[in-house]
Amino acid sequence: MSQTAVRLESDASEAGLSQTVHTQLRLRELIMHGDLAPGARITELPLVERLGVSRTPIRAALIRLEQEGLLEAWPTGGYKVRRFSVADILDAIEVRGTMEGLAARLAAERGAAVGLMEQARECVTVIDVVLSRSEFDETAFEGYVAGNERFHALLAEMAGSAVVVRQLERVVSLPFASPNAFMSVQAATPDAHETLLVAHDQHHQVLDAIERREGARAEALMREHARIARRNLQRALEHQPSLELVPGGALIHRETNRD
């Protein structure tokens, strides 16, 4: 095969992937915004008409969203939008906390790469500046969210394990399990700034534990850090307007068998 043919084939492959990803993002947005209701059956043909793309990227996007956990296969064909119990979400948050704890412990025990540690220190310094603003407005909150996402991504890399990175990527793609999943609820509370200060102090403490090669301490701190999301979920359940701030909040139903 000529180089030109190889390039064209590669370009076509990338274009197909791009269309699939674009379709997946559009479908995810429809689900998270409630345009496709929990329990609603989804089939390919109506989506072809609605999104204006062929069945191939639709089919691939539906498979990916099932893997992501937003869809369930319908017994007679097609898919349906999942409903999430409180127990489902608590489990997802617990899994993330466990995996991030493992990442922190490995980073401490194996020694994190110097470059990654420097980036992590820079990240927490940027968040320090954001939290020190006299007026903690929407812009400041967005700055915190961006910094928080960056910190958690760096933590995964500091483990020095491709396996851990892959598993954490899978975990945080679970609905409501990402570090920022319930940030909108936290922002709406009167003590939002104080809570973020506590959470960010945990960022500092985790880095300190990693630098001191204290694996058990680093792991415990990250597992505790994930519990902030549990508290935000509980606040949202107690106050319906707060739940409506959560992307995909319409997918949550309150029934749970847990105390």
C-alpha positions in Angstrom: 0.0 0.0 0.0 1.3 3.4 -0.9 2.0 6.1 1.7 -0.8 8.2 0.3 -3.2 5.3 0.6 -2.1 4.6 4.2 -2.5 8.3 5.1 -6.0 8.4 3.5 -7.0 5.3 5.4 -5.7 6.7 8.6 -7.5 10.0 8.0 -10.7 8.1 7.3 -10.3 6.0 10.5 -9.7 9.2 12.6 -12.7 10.9 11.0 -14.9 7.9 11.8 -13.6 7.9 15.4 -14.2 11.6 15.7 -17.8 11.3 14.5 -18.3 8.5 17.0 -16.9 10.5 19.9 -19.0 13.5 18.8 -22.1 11.4 18.6 -21.3 9.9 22.0 -20.9 13.4 23.6 -24.2 14.6 22.1 -26.1 11.5 23.3 -24.5 11.8 26.8 -25.6 15.5 26.9 -29.2 14.5 26.0 -29.2 11.9 28.8 -27.6 14.1 31.4 -29.9 17.0 30.7 -33.0 14.8 30.9 -34.0 15.1 27.2 -33.8 11.3 27.1 -35.7 10.3 30.3 -34.7 7.5 32.8 -36.2 4.2 31.6 -36.8 5.5 28.1 -36.1 3.1 25.3 -33.5 4.1 22.8 -33.2 2.7 19.3 -30.9 3.6 16.4 -33.3 4.9 13.8 -34.9 7.7 15.8 -31.4 8.9 16.8 -30.3 8.9 13.1 -33.1 11.3 12.4 -32.6 13.4 15.5 -28.8 13.7 15.3 -28.4 13.6 11.5 -25.6 11.0 11.4 -25.5 7.4 10.1 -26.3 4.3 12.1 -22.6 3.3 12.4 -21.5 6.1 14.8 -24.9 5.8 16.6 -24.3 2.1 17.2 -20.7 2.7 18.4 -21.8 5.6 20.7 -24.6 3.5 22.2 -22.2 0.7 23.0 -19.8 3.1 24.6 -22.5 4.7 26.7 -23.6 1.3 27.9 -20.0 0.6 28.9 -19.9 4.0 30.7 -23.0 3.0 32.6 -25.6 5.4 31.3 -27.5 2.9 29.3 -28.7 -0.7 29.7 -29.4 -3.2 27.0 -33.1 -3.7 26.3 -34.0 -7.5 26.3 -35.7 -7.2 22.9 -33.2 -4.9 21.3 -32.0 -1.4 21.7 -31.2 0.3 25.0 -32.8 2.2 27.9 -31.6 5.1 30.0 -30.4 3.9 33.4 -31.9 5.0 36.7 -29.4 5.3 39.5 -30.2 4.5 43.1 -28.4 6.3 46.0 -26.7 3.0 46.7 -25.3 2.9 43.1 -23.8 6.4 43.5 -22.4 5.7 47.0 -20.7 2.5 45.6 -19.2 4.5 42.7 -17.8 7.2 45.0 -16.4 4.5 47.3 -14.7 2.8 44.3 -13.1 6.1 43.3 -11.9 6.7 46.8 -10.4 3.3 47.0 -8.6 3.6 43.6 -7.4 7.1 44.3 -6.2 5.9 47.7 -4.2 3.1 46.0 -2.7 5.7 43.5 -1.6 7.9 46.4 -0.1 4.9 48.3 1.8 3.7 45.2 3.1 7.2 44.5 4.4 7.4 48.1 5.9 4.0 48.2 7.5 4.0 44.8 8.3 7.7 44.7 6.5 10.0 42.3 8.3 11.3 39.3 9.9 14.7 40.0 8.2 16.4 37.1 4.8 15.2 38.2 5.4 16.4 41.8 6.4 19.8 40.5 3.2 20.0 38.4 1.1 18.9 41.4 2.7 21.6 43.6 2.0 24.2 41.0 -1.6 23.0 40.8 -2.2 23.4 44.5 -0.5 26.8 44.5 -2.9 27.9 41.7 -5.9 26.7 43.8 -4.4 28.5 46.9 -4.6 31.7 44.9 -8.2 31.0 43.8 -9.3 30.3 47.4 -7.6 33.4 48.8 -9.7 35.8 46.7 -11.7 38.2 48.9 -14.8 37.5 46.8 -15.4 33.8 46.0 -17.6 34.3 42.9 -18.5 32.1 40.0 -15.2 32.7 38.3 -13.3 31.6 41.4 -15.4 28.5 41.7 -14.8 27.6 38.1 -11.1 28.0 38.8 -11.3 25.7 41.7 -13.1 23.0 39.7 -10.5 23.2 36.9 -7.7 22.9 39.5 -9.3 20.1 41.3 -9.8 18.1 38.1 -6.1 18.7 37.3 -4.9 17.6 40.7 -6.8 14.3 40.6 -5.5 13.6 37.1 -1.9 14.2 38.2 -2.4 12.0 41.2 -3.4 9.1 39.0 -0.2 9.6 36.9 2.0 9.8 40.1 1.1 6.1 40.8 3.5 5.2 38.0 1.1 2.5 36.9 -0.6 2.3 33.5 -3.0 -0.2 35.0 -4.1 2.2 37.8 -4.4 5.1 35.4 -6.7 3.0 33.1 -8.8 1.8 36.0 -9.2 5.3 37.4 -10.3 6.6 34.0 -13.0 3.9 34.0 -14.1 4.8 37.5 -14.4 8.5 37.0 -16.4 8.0 33.8 -19.1 6.4 35.9 -22.0 8.7 36.3 -21.7 10.8 39.5 -18.3 9.3 40.4 -15.9 12.0 39.1 -14.2 14.3 41.6 -16.3 17.3 40.4 -19.7 15.4 40.1 -21.4 17.2 43.0 -19.4 20.4 43.0 -22.5 22.4 41.9 -24.3 21.3 45.0 -21.3 22.4 47.2 -21.3 25.8 45.5 -24.9 26.4 46.4 -24.3 25.9 50.2 -23.6 28.8 52.6 -20.4 27.2 53.8 -19.1 26.4 50.3 -15.9 28.4 50.7 -15.0 26.8 54.0 -15.7 23.3 52.7 -13.4 23.9 49.7 -10.7 25.1 52.1 -11.0 21.8 54.0 -10.9 19.8 50.7 -7.9 21.7 49.5 -6.0 21.2 52.7 -6.4 17.5 52.0 -4.7 18.1 48.6 -1.8 19.6 50.5 -1.7 16.8 53.1 -1.7 14.1 50.4 1.3 15.7 48.6 3.1 16.0 51.9 2.5 12.3 52.6 3.7 11.3 49.2 6.9 13.4 49.6 7.5 11.8 53.0 6.9 8.4 51.5 4.1 7.7 53.9 2.0 5.4 51.9 -0.7 4.4 54.5 -1.3 8.1 55.4 -1.5 9.1 51.7 -4.0 6.4 51.0 -6.2 7.2 54.1 -6.3 10.9 53.1 -7.5 10.2 49.6 -10.2 7.8 50.8 -11.4 10.4 53.2 -11.2 13.1 50.5 -13.7 11.2 48.4 -16.2 11.2 51.2 -16.8 14.9 50.6 -18.8 13.8 47.5 -20.9 11.6 49.8 -21.8 14.6 52.0 -22.6 16.7 48.9 -24.9 13.9 47.6 -26.7 13.8 51.0 -27.2 17.5 50.9 -28.7 17.3 47.4 -31.1 14.6 48.5 -32.2 16.7 51.4 -32.8 19.7 49.2 -34.5 19.1 45.9 -33.4 22.4 44.2 -29.7 21.4 44.9 -30.3 18.0 43.2 -31.5 19.9 40.2 -28.1 21.6 39.9 -26.4 18.2 39.5 -25.8 17.2 35.8 -27.9 14.1 35.4 -29.7 14.6 38.7 -33.0 13.5 37.0 -31.5 10.0 36.7 -31.2 9.6 40.5 -34.1 8.0 42.4 -34.1 8.0 46.1 -35.0 4.4 46.9 -32.3 2.6 48.7 -32.1 -0.4 51.1 -29.2 1.1 53.1 -29.6 2.8 56.4 
